[in-house]
Amino acid sequence: MKNQQQIRANFDRNTITVYQAYNEQIAIPAIKNNHFVAPFSLTRMTWIKPSFLWLMA
C-alpha cells in the first residue's frame, strides 16, 4: 500500500489557510527546521488529530 499524505487547506486567489494539527511546541521547530524535530515523536499516536469535518460525521 502506498503511503498517503494530505494537506488540508482553504484557499482563494490571495490566501492559503492550512489546517495545523500540532501545538506550537511542535509546529514552530518543524517550520524552522523544515522537518519534525523533538518533541515530535512518531511513536506517540496522540500527535495524530482527526479533522473537524470527520468529527462532525
Buried (B, 14 or more C-beta within 10 A) or exposed (E): EEEEEEEEEEEEEEEEEEEEEBEEEBBEBBEEEEEBEEEBEEEEEEBEEEEEEEEEE
